[in-house]
Amino acid sequence: MPGVCPRARNSDYDKKTECTSDATCPDNQKCCAEGYGRVCKPPIQPGKFVVMH
């Protein structure tokens, strides 16, 4: 899948695992490490910034 995983937030340290690889995520999402688990997230393009409030 093109793109990269967004950076994990400090509050995202749960142990849930909803994917094992990008192929197990819906809608071209990425399987991203989040704390102690892995979750599906929409990819961002390398070099682009995401503003979080």
RABELGI-V779541 format. One record per residue. N is the residue number from 1. RES is the residue in three letters. D_FIRST is the distance of its C-alpha to the first C-alpha in Angstrom with 1 decimal. Layout:
# RABELGI-V779541
N:RES:D_FIRST
N:RES:D_FIRST
This chain:
# RABELGI-V779541
1:MET:0.0
2:PRO:3.8
3:GLY:6.6
4:VAL:8.4
5:CYS:10.4
6:PRO:13.7
7:ARG:16.8
8:ALA:18.6
9:ARG:22.0
10:ASN:25.1
11:SER:25.9
12:ASP:22.7
13:TYR:24.3
14:ASP:24.6
15:LYS:24.1
16:LYS:22.0
17:THR:19.2
18:GLU:17.2
19:CYS:14.3
20:THR:14.0
21:SER:10.3
22:ASP:6.9
23:ALA:8.4
24:THR:11.4
25:CYS:10.3
26:PRO:11.3
27:ASP:10.2
28:ASN:6.4
29:GLN:7.6
30:LYS:7.0
31:CYS:9.9
32:CYS:12.0
33:ALA:15.5
34:GLU:18.2
35:GLY:21.7
36:TYR:22.4
37:GLY:19.7
38:ARG:16.0
39:VAL:14.9
40:CYS:12.1
41:LYS:11.7
42:PRO:10.4
43:PRO:8.4
44:ILE:10.8
45:GLN:11.0
46:PRO:12.6
47:GLY:16.4
48:LYS:16.5
49:PHE:18.7
50:VAL:18.8
51:VAL:22.5
52:MET:23.5
53:HIS:27.1
